[in-house]
Amino acid sequence: MTADLSASAHATGEIVPGDISGGTNTSHTIVVGALAALLDAVPAAAPPAAYEQAALEANVLGKDTDGARRRAFRSTLRVAISALNL
């Protein structure tokens, strides 16, 4: 993507490369969908370990590798904790 296209995408609020400040990776807004998927897949009364199992073993976040599953789960957990101000 050229600099002109990157600037244009950023100005319109579209997903931009990670090297441009304010993109979805920087703000973690891309994790909101993952958090929703995780919350939908696990009953509310389930123990905390059930969320990790759903992300890592059941792959409800749809990641191709163990490493990607772990990273997605950690990011999702950070956003959830931040939202709860824990």
MDAnalysis code that builds the backbone (N, CA, C; Angstrom):
import MDAnalysis as mda
import numpy as np

u = mda.Universe.empty(258, n_residues=86, atom_resindex=np.repeat(np.arange(86), 3), trajectory=True)
u.add_TopologyAttr("name", ["N", "CA", "C"] * 86)
u.add_TopologyAttr("resid", np.arange(1, 87))
u.add_TopologyAttr("resname", ["MET", "THR", "ALA", "ASP", "LEU", "SER", "ALA", "SER", "ALA", "HIS", "ALA", "THR", "GLY", "GLU", "ILE", "VAL", "PRO", "GLY", "ASP", "ILE", "SER", "GLY", "GLY", "THR", "ASN", "THR", "SER", "HIS", "THR", "ILE", "VAL", "VAL", "GLY", "ALA", "LEU", "ALA", "ALA", "LEU", "LEU", "ASP", "ALA", "VAL", "PRO", "ALA", "ALA", "ALA", "PRO", "PRO", "ALA", "ALA", "TYR", "GLU", "GLN", "ALA", "ALA", "LEU", "GLU", "ALA", "ASN", "VAL", "LEU", "GLY", "LYS", "ASP", "THR", "ASP", "GLY", "ALA", "ARG", "ARG", "ARG", "ALA", "PHE", "ARG", "SER", "THR", "LEU", "ARG", "VAL", "ALA", "ILE", "SER", "ALA", "LEU", "ASN", "LEU"])
u.atoms.positions = np.array([
    [0.862, -1.178, 0.000],
    [0.000, 0.000, 0.000],
    [0.898, 1.227, 0.000],
    [0.599, 2.172, -0.839],
    [1.418, 3.376, -0.903],
    [1.057, 4.322, 0.224],
    [1.904, 5.310, 0.439],
    [1.655, 6.294, 1.496],
    [0.350, 7.037, 1.244],
    [0.067, 7.345, -0.049],
    [-1.177, 8.055, -0.372],
    [-2.397, 7.215, 0.007],
    [-2.370, 5.929, -0.306],
    [-3.482, 5.055, 0.035],
    [-3.597, 4.888, 1.542],
    [-2.467, 4.784, 2.238],
    [-2.489, 4.655, 3.691],
    [-3.113, 5.876, 4.333],
    [-2.721, 7.054, 3.886],
    [-3.266, 8.289, 4.439],
    [-4.754, 8.384, 4.147],
    [-5.145, 7.983, 2.957],
    [-6.557, 8.021, 2.581],
    [-7.377, 7.064, 3.437],
    [-6.880, 5.854, 3.634],
    [-7.592, 4.870, 4.459],
    [-7.707, 5.375, 5.889],
    [-6.640, 5.979, 6.393],
    [-6.653, 6.492, 7.763],
    [-7.667, 7.620, 7.900],
    [-7.738, 8.486, 6.928],
    [-8.651, 9.628, 6.983],
    [-10.111, 9.199, 6.950],
    [-10.402, 8.071, 6.300],
    [-11.788, 7.613, 6.198],
    [-12.162, 6.644, 7.303],
    [-11.227, 6.333, 8.211],
    [-11.525, 5.442, 9.327],
    [-11.451, 3.970, 8.979],
    [-10.902, 3.631, 7.826],
    [-10.779, 2.242, 7.441],
    [-9.574, 1.615, 8.123],
    [-9.506, 0.289, 8.095],
    [-8.350, -0.410, 8.668],
    [-7.109, 0.022, 7.904],
    [-6.075, 0.336, 8.657],
    [-4.831, 0.831, 8.077],
    [-3.672, -0.044, 8.528],
    [-2.533, 0.074, 7.865],
    [-1.355, -0.690, 8.280],
    [-0.962, -0.386, 9.723],
    [-0.313, -1.341, 10.373],
    [0.064, -1.197, 11.767],
    [1.068, -0.100, 12.051],
    [1.753, 0.392, 11.009],
    [2.742, 1.439, 11.239],
    [2.125, 2.835, 11.297],
    [0.825, 2.923, 11.115],
    [0.142, 4.213, 11.208],
    [-0.604, 4.257, 12.526],
    [-0.290, 5.233, 13.345],
    [-0.892, 5.362, 14.656],
    [-2.401, 5.482, 14.558],
    [-3.090, 4.824, 15.474],
    [-4.539, 4.914, 15.510],
    [-5.236, 3.812, 14.759],
    [-4.492, 2.903, 14.144],
    [-5.097, 1.782, 13.449],
    [-5.764, 0.828, 14.430],
    [-6.445, -0.166, 13.911],
    [-7.183, -1.080, 14.771],
    [-6.287, -1.877, 15.700],
    [-5.060, -2.199, 15.290],
    [-4.158, -2.909, 16.196],
    [-3.740, -2.015, 17.354],
    [-3.501, -0.745, 17.083],
    [-3.101, 0.185, 18.132],
    [-4.217, 0.384, 19.146],
    [-5.430, 0.546, 18.668],
    [-6.547, 0.825, 19.567],
    [-7.242, -0.429, 20.069],
    [-6.875, -1.583, 19.538],
    [-7.448, -2.879, 19.906],
    [-8.923, -3.009, 19.559],
    [-9.437, -2.136, 18.694],
    [-10.845, -2.257, 18.320],
    [-11.108, -3.512, 17.517],
    [-10.080, -4.062, 16.888],
    [-10.257, -5.285, 16.122],
    [-10.583, -6.461, 17.052],
    [-10.288, -6.328, 18.328],
    [-10.511, -7.390, 19.314],
    [-11.970, -7.437, 19.778],
    [-12.732, -6.406, 19.534],
    [-14.115, -6.375, 20.000],
    [-14.911, -7.547, 19.438],
    [-14.739, -7.856, 18.176],
    [-15.419, -9.005, 17.570],
    [-14.997, -10.316, 18.203],
    [-13.716, -10.447, 18.508],
    [-13.214, -11.658, 19.165],
    [-13.802, -11.794, 20.555],
    [-13.905, -10.695, 21.274],
    [-14.499, -10.729, 22.610],
    [-15.965, -11.158, 22.523],
    [-16.682, -10.621, 21.565],
    [-18.094, -11.002, 21.387],
    [-18.215, -12.487, 21.066],
    [-17.341, -13.006, 20.203],
    [-17.375, -14.432, 19.849],
    [-17.097, -15.299, 21.067],
    [-16.149, -14.894, 21.868],
    [-15.801, -15.647, 23.069],
    [-16.943, -15.634, 24.081],
    [-17.539, -14.478, 24.274],
    [-18.661, -14.371, 25.214],
    [-19.877, -15.161, 24.728],
    [-20.086, -15.206, 23.422],
    [-21.191, -15.991, 22.862],
    [-20.965, -17.494, 23.014],
    [-19.713, -17.916, 22.983],
    [-19.392, -19.345, 22.994],
    [-19.365, -19.959, 24.390],
    [-19.227, -19.137, 25.409],
    [-19.054, -19.650, 26.773],
    [-20.213, -19.151, 27.651],
    [-20.848, -20.062, 28.379],
    [-21.934, -19.639, 29.277],
    [-21.443, -18.635, 30.318],
    [-22.286, -17.700, 30.680],
    [-21.911, -16.638, 31.615],
    [-21.438, -17.173, 32.964],
    [-22.000, -18.285, 33.417],
    [-21.642, -18.836, 34.725],
    [-20.413, -19.745, 34.679],
    [-19.807, -19.873, 33.519],
    [-18.649, -20.767, 33.377],
    [-17.442, -20.216, 34.136],
    [-16.569, -21.115, 34.582],
    [-15.345, -20.660, 35.257],
    [-14.388, -20.009, 34.254],
    [-13.464, -19.185, 34.729],
    [-12.524, -18.504, 33.827],
    [-11.774, -19.437, 32.882],
    [-11.447, -20.625, 33.340],
    [-10.711, -21.566, 32.493],
    [-11.501, -21.964, 31.246],
    [-12.822, -21.876, 31.301],
    [-13.646, -22.238, 30.148],
    [-13.426, -21.264, 28.983],
    [-13.135, -20.015, 29.292],
    [-12.876, -19.028, 28.239],
    [-11.555, -19.337, 27.535],
    [-10.565, -19.680, 28.321],
    [-9.268, -20.050, 27.736],
    [-9.405, -21.309, 26.892],
    [-10.148, -22.300, 27.388],
    [-10.363, -23.541, 26.643],
    [-11.083, -23.254, 25.326],
    [-12.071, -22.393, 25.365],
    [-12.819, -22.062, 24.151],
    [-11.911, -21.396, 23.113],
    [-11.030, -20.518, 23.567],
    [-10.135, -19.811, 22.652],
    [-9.014, -20.703, 22.137],
    [-8.409, -21.483, 23.027],
    [-7.222, -22.245, 22.642],
    [-7.534, -23.627, 22.072],
    [-8.454, -24.340, 22.682],
    [-8.732, -25.709, 22.240],
    [-9.893, -25.787, 21.250],
    [-10.979, -25.093, 21.535],
    [-12.132, -25.120, 20.628],
    [-11.963, -24.130, 19.469],
    [-11.018, -23.228, 19.582],
    [-10.679, -22.262, 18.541],
    [-11.882, -21.429, 18.087],
    [-12.658, -20.930, 19.037],
    [-13.824, -20.119, 18.688],
    [-13.428, -18.781, 18.059],
    [-12.161, -18.403, 18.180],
    [-11.693, -17.159, 17.576],
    [-11.220, -17.367, 16.137],
    [-11.182, -18.628, 15.698],
    [-10.866, -18.944, 14.311],
    [-9.442, -18.665, 13.881],
    [-8.475, -18.942, 14.739],
    [-7.065, -18.699, 14.410],
    [-6.414, -19.984, 13.901],
    [-5.428, -19.837, 13.010],
    [-4.806, -20.986, 12.363],
    [-3.769, -21.715, 13.210],
    [-3.099, -21.020, 14.106],
    [-2.010, -21.640, 14.864],
    [-2.210, -21.463, 16.361],
    [-1.521, -22.294, 17.129],
    [-1.572, -22.164, 18.588],
    [-1.094, -20.779, 19.027],
    [-0.019, -20.311, 18.419],
    [0.519, -19.001, 18.770],
    [-0.486, -17.890, 18.500],
    [-1.150, -17.953, 17.371],
    [-2.152, -16.939, 17.040],
    [-3.332, -17.015, 18.004],
    [-3.707, -18.225, 18.392],
    [-4.807, -18.388, 19.359],
    [-4.438, -17.771, 20.699],
    [-3.210, -18.017, 21.140],
    [-2.754, -17.467, 22.426],
    [-2.684, -15.942, 22.387],
    [-2.155, -15.393, 21.296],
    [-2.071, -13.931, 21.167],
    [-3.460, -13.305, 21.138],
    [-4.360, -13.908, 20.388],
    [-5.722, -13.376, 20.296],
    [-6.417, -13.447, 21.651],
    [-6.212, -14.549, 22.371],
    [-6.831, -14.680, 23.687],
    [-6.282, -13.643, 24.651],
    [-4.955, -13.446, 24.654],
    [-4.343, -12.440, 25.539],
    [-4.869, -11.040, 25.219],
    [-4.938, -10.700, 23.936],
    [-5.438, -9.380, 23.546],
    [-6.892, -9.203, 23.947],
    [-7.674, -10.242, 23.746],
    [-9.094, -10.198, 24.101],
    [-9.254, -10.045, 25.607],
    [-8.457, -10.764, 26.361],
    [-8.499, -10.684, 27.812],
    [-8.122, -9.287, 28.294],
    [-7.089, -8.691, 27.677],
    [-6.681, -7.324, 28.039],
    [-7.802, -6.326, 27.807],
    [-8.484, -6.455, 26.684],
    [-9.587, -5.527, 26.381],
    [-10.734, -5.723, 27.365],
    [-11.040, -6.965, 27.692],
    [-12.123, -7.246, 28.645],
    [-11.784, -6.672, 30.018],
    [-10.585, -6.875, 30.477],
    [-10.159, -6.363, 31.780],
    [-10.184, -4.838, 31.780],
    [-9.714, -4.254, 30.700],
    [-9.709, -2.795, 30.583],
    [-11.137, -2.245, 30.602],
    [-12.030, -2.912, 29.917],
    [-13.428, -2.461, 29.874],
    [-14.085, -2.533, 31.258],
    [-13.647, -3.494, 32.061],
    [-14.199, -3.646, 33.408],
    [-13.443, -2.802, 34.432],
    [-12.374, -2.148, 33.984],
    [-11.521, -1.333, 34.855],
    [-10.973, -2.137, 36.026],
    [-10.511, -3.347, 35.731],
    [-9.934, -4.207, 36.787],
    [-8.457, -3.958, 36.927],
])
